Amino acid sequence: MAYIELDRSAFFNNLDIIAQHTGSVDKIALVLKDNAYGHGLEPMAAMAAEYGVRRAVVRNSGEAERIAAWFDYILVLAEIPRTPLEKVCYTVNSREDLARFPKGCRVEIKVDTGMHRNGITLENLEGVVSEAREAGLQVEGFFTHHRSADILSSEWFWQNAQFAAVKASARSIAERFGFPTPRFHSCNSAALFRKGTFDEDMARVGIAAYGCLEMERTLPQPALKPVMALYAEKIATRTLEAGERVGYGGIYKAAEPVAVSTYDVGYADGMLRTASNRYTTPGGAALLGRISMDNTTFAATEERLLVFDDANRYAAAAGTIGYEVMVGMRPYMRRVIKS
Ligand SMILES: *Cc1c(COP(=O)(O)O)cnc(C)c1O
């Protein structure tokens, strides 16, 4: 059966590099949303905790519950809970949300500094904090998200200036309303590596921890290593004669006799079909013809095939980004830790 291998030493290498930038492991909030970017929520949470990471970021309460034992603080990005969990802070993504949170809930306010996806504007900050407190919510932090920290453009500076104004305003609001100094965080992976000195309370790091951060050439290039590898097992081998074709539609035609094998992985498992006929494995085996639901043919004969150990390279063949390849790996596939 096809399976995912998780490289523990690559993960720890990445966390070392990230901790150097945040200044301390306590400031790493590891983004474990969406099954830890497809790596597997529980194994990644357990390894992170073993390393000493105490904070995590997830999408919903279900994920938070599954990893609660390993962390001191969890931020839920997009769910209004019925019954808030201990250790968990929930995100206020819009003013309309406020009335729907249960009383006593710990919240952090998402601020829109230019991405225009979720969050409250600087002008509405005071009104929202005031309404949140009237609704009995515990406002603990303010955060924002960068839309283009990974590319060289002035937007990075503009969003930073916006968030600096948010911090000043939030501090003054907290003082006037008499609640403790809030937590501030704005950095995803790319932003963390662009910041000269890191001076926030935590960084929400996802892709860098998984070793697949891609930055524009002129920006910093940390020595991260991919954590995820996909292996598949052989189903059958045959020799194609010159002129014979393989798979649905017969889009690959052998120019000369070639030994080929089918392996037990396909688009049902998350192999993006757009890489059909366009990818070569790290070991040099060409992917031949169309990817099927449960099978893919390679110019290979070994029993166990390394399909990819760098999701970004597979993603380039499929016309997408590493995030989509990794997060698409189905949860039912076995996860094996390589140490
Ligand atoms: C997914 C996400 C992150 C992590 O981004 P990376 O680019 O993977 O580091 C950080 N913050 C928010 C709000 C996110 O949704």
Residues whose N, C-alpha, C, O or C-beta is under 5 A from the ligand:
A	BS01	LIG	V31 H145 N188 S189 A190 R204 V205 G206 I207 A208
